[in-house]
Amino acid sequence: MGLPERITSHPVLSRILEILDEHHAEEVVVMAVGEVGVAFTDWFVVASAFTRDHLDALRDALADEMPPTHREGHRGQDWYLLDYVDVVVHLMLPEARSFYRLEDLWGDAPRWTLHPREEEPRMTP
């Protein structure tokens, strides 16, 4: 994927990103929130799905292969949270993502935006 070593060397984080890529998640953003004082996790992964069925499929793909320690959201909702302790995954429909704007809340965190159709991910300000 061409990601920095601190991401690729983290087995849980790198596998989460592979599963999201395999299942065509959109607008995947990885944020190193632990670097800006977040005490409950080191990483956020935020990803969008293009339909509610796609959102359910992304959640199921992650949870089936890698059962989270905690999860929030029920089938048919706009936002799922999967907690892997040092990685927290937020799966959202575009409307919920634009409403809650998690990327803005943690705006100081280093982040990488993954575009599956591009050769290399890019670090975004």
GISUL-V136830 format. One record per residue. PSI is psi as a letter, one per 20 degrees, with the letter a starting at -180 (NA if undefined). Layout:
PSI
PSI
This chain:
i
k
q
q
h
i
g
h
i
o
h
g
g
h
h
g
h
g
g
g
g
h
j
k
q
q
l
p
p
p
p
m
h
h
i
k
j
p
h
i
r
h
q
p
p
p
q
q
q
i
r
h
g
g
g
g
h
g
g
g
g
g
h
g
h
n
p
r
h
q
q
q
q
q
p
i
r
i
p
q
p
p
o
k
f
i
p
p
p
o
p
q
q
h
g
h
g
h
g
h
l
h
h
h
h
l
h
i
p
q
q
p
p
p
o
h
i
q
g
p
r
q
p
q
NA
